[in-house]
Amino acid sequence: MDIKAFKMDGLGNDFVIIDNRQTVTNLTKEQIIKICDRKFIGCDQLILIKKNDISDASLEFYNSDGGMSGACGNGTRCIADLLGKENNKKEIVLTTLSGKLKSNIVGDKIVSTEIGVAKTKWNEIPLSKELNTNNLGIKINDKNNKEFSGGIAVNVGNPHVIFFVDNNENFEIEKIGPKIETHSLFPEKCNVTLATVVNKELIKVRVWERGAGLTKACGTAACATAFAAKQNGLINDKVDIEFSTGRLTISIDENNIIHMKGPVSDIEEINFKI
């Protein structure tokens, strides 16, 4: 099967994008895994664009393990930029499993997306049992085997757990991430963030993404981290979330709606056989 697609990324969080609005490409789980494999094309997520009569398009997100994801902030921003250029529009509305997401093209390859209101009830994350989502009491150890207990659960279209630690470089997220992702507490698995608050305007993060592993950047993790930080008085209404590849600006308005702004890459057209 010959496939025409696009490649884009937001801060290195990269995507293969297939446009299914005119001709539909049906892919098996095994084919999705192959496309995402770095030895073949390679990406954190595969995104399918589908026709939608009440918004600019519908999106389906697939992680590199072939499983579907409800939300992808950086992916949504990339598609908004792609369709904005296609239709010469500054505002793009996209339908996802998490609902309709409105994006604005605010500059050259700078996109702001309204992510919505975070969920924090235990059954909304979801957790397998009722717990205080502001402190799950999950124990992790740093490189010196010093124990830390905590974990804040937030759902922003997909489940996240955030640990605020003094220095996230002191923790091996490659070991911690997969253990917590598959912890029995998370029936739908979860994304794992180790966050270090530098000041009220800046938080540094490292992210283990559900179904994708260690990622250079994750938009929904940035949103979940900012929301958790605000709920705990660590920031005000606006903060930069810094990844190894750059920053996303997250703001939370008076209605608790989360907005994410940041850069997207150039659009690369690719062709391949699968």
N, C-alpha and C positions, 0 to 999 in steps of 0.2 A: 504494500500500500504506500503510495506517494503522499506525503503530507507537507503542506505549506504552513509555516508557523512564524511567530515572532519570538525574539528573545529580548527581555528587558530586566532591569533590576532596580531596586530601591535600596541604596546604601549597601550594595553587594548581595542583598536578599534577592535571588534571581529566579526567573520564571520562563517557562516555555508556554506560549499563548497560542491556542488554536481557535480560529474564528469559525464557529458553527452556525452562523446566522443564515448563510446562503446554502452551503452544502454541508451535510452533517458527517463528521468523522466519528464513528463508534469505536471506542477503544476498550480492550479488556484490561483487567487489573494488571496482568503481566506486562502488557504493552505500556501502560502508564509507568510502571516500575522501570522498564527498560529505557524509556525516554528520559526519566529523571536521573538515571544512572550516569555518574560522571565519566564512566568509560565509554558511554554512547553520546548523547547530547549533553545531559546534565543540568539539573536545576533543583532548587529547594521545593518548588511547587509547579504543578502543571495546572494551567487555567484554561477552561473552556468558556468562550463567549457565545451566548445563545440569544436568539431573538426574543424580545419581550414587547408586548403592545402597550404597557403602561409605564415603561421606563426606557432609558436608552439601550439597555441590554440586561440580560441575566448572566450571572457568573457562577461557575462551579469550580471549586478549588480541590485539588488532589495533592496530598503529601507524597513524598518520595517513596513511601512504603505502599503506595497505591490506595490508601484510605482517604475518604473524603473529609474535608475540613469545612466548618461552618463559616469561617471568616479568615480573611488575610488582608491586613491593613495596607501593607506595601504593594501587594498585588492589585488591590482596588485602586490605589493611587496610580499605578502604572497603566491600568486599563482606562482610567479616566483621562490620562494624558493622551493615550492612543486614540480614543474616540473623540476627544476634544479636537485633536488635529484633523481627524477624518471629517468631522462635521463642522469645523470652525466654530466651536462653542466653548464658552468659559465655564459653564456649569453642566455637569454630567450626573445623572441619577442611575445607579446600578442596583439591581435586585439580587440579593444573596440569600442564603439560608438564614442569615441573621436579620433579614429585613432589607429595606431600601436604604442605600447609603448615598448621600449627596456629596459630590466633590466639586471643588472650585480650582480652576487653573489660575494661580495667583502670580505666576511669573514664568520665565522660560525654564521649563522642566522642573517647576516648583508646584506641587499640588497639595491642597488641604482637603482632608476628608472628614466628614462628620460621622463618627463611629457609633454614637448613641450613648445610652446610659448603661453603666456597668451593673451586673447582677452580683449580689453577695450572699443570698440565702443559700444554706447548705444544699438544698435540693435543686437549686438553679445552677450550681457549679458544673455538674452535680457531684456530690460526695456520696459514698456508700452508707454513711450513717450521719446522724445529726451531731455537728460539732460547731464550736465557735470559729467562724471562717476568718476572723481577724487574728487567730493564733491556733493553728492546727496542732501545735506541739510536736511537729516532725523533727527528729534529731538528725543533724548533719555534722560532719567533722571536717576541720580544716587540714591543711598539709602537715601540721604539727600534732594532729590527732586531738585537737581541742574541740570539745563538743559545743554545738550551738543548737538551740531548740526554738522553733518558730514556724513560720510559713503562713502567708496571708493568701486566701483563695478569692479569686475574682473571675467572673465570666464576662468577656467582651465579645461574645460571638463564639468563643471557644474557651475552655477552662485553663486557668493559669494559677500557679502558686509562686509567690514572690517571697524571697528571704532578704531582709535588709541586714547586711553585714558590714563590719568596719572596713574590710578590704576584700573585695571579691576575687582578687588575684591570689589570695591565700587558700582558695578552695579549688579542687579539681572537678570542674563542672562536667567533664567527660565521664567521670565515675558517678557523681551525684545525680546528674540529669536522668540517665536511663532508669535508675532505681526508683526515683520519685515518679517519673512518667508512668511507670507500670505498677505503682503502689496500689494495694487493694482498696485504698481510700478513694481512688479515682476510677470509676467504672468506664468512663470514656477516655481514660488516660489524661495527661495534662502537659502543658508547657511549663518549664521551670526557669525562673529568673533569679540570679544572684545580683542584688543591687547594692550599690554603695552611694550614699548621699554625700556629695561633695559640699553643697550648700543648698539654699532654698531654690536656686535657679538651675542646678545641675545634678543629675544622678547618672552614675556610670553603671552599665549593666553588661552581664554575660548571659546568654540565653541558650537553653537546650529546648529545641522545638519538637513538640509531639509529632511523631511520624516522619521527622526530617533530620533530627539530631542537632549537633552543634551548628548554629547558624550565625552568619555575619551580622544580621539585623533581623528584627521581627517587629512589625508595626503594632500588632495587638499586644505583644509583651510590653512595649513602650507605654501603650495606653493603660494596661492593667497596672503597671508599676506606678505611673503617675497618679492613678486613682487611689491605689493603696496608700501611697505617700501622703496624698491630701487628706484622706480619711484619718490618718494618724498624726496630722499636724506637722509633717516633715517639710512640706512645701506650701506655697500659696495656690493661686489659680493657674499658673503657667510654669512650665519647667522644660529644660532641654534634657532629653534622654540620650546619652552618648554610648554608641557602639564602637567597636574597633575601627569601623569604616566611616564614621561620621555621626551626625546628630539628627534627631527628630524633635520637633517642638510640639509638646502636648499642652493643650489648654482645656480647662474644664469650666464651662459657663455657669450662670446662676441657676440653670435648670439641671445641673449635673451632667450635661451632655458633653462628651469627650470629642475634641477636635485634634486631628493629627496633621501636621504640616512638615513637608520635607522634599528632598530632591528625588527625581527619577532619571533613569539613564536615557540615552538615545535608543531608538527603536531599530532593531536589527531583524531583517527578513531572513529566514532560513528555510531550506528544503531538505527533507530526508525520507528514506524508505524504512518501513517497519513491517 
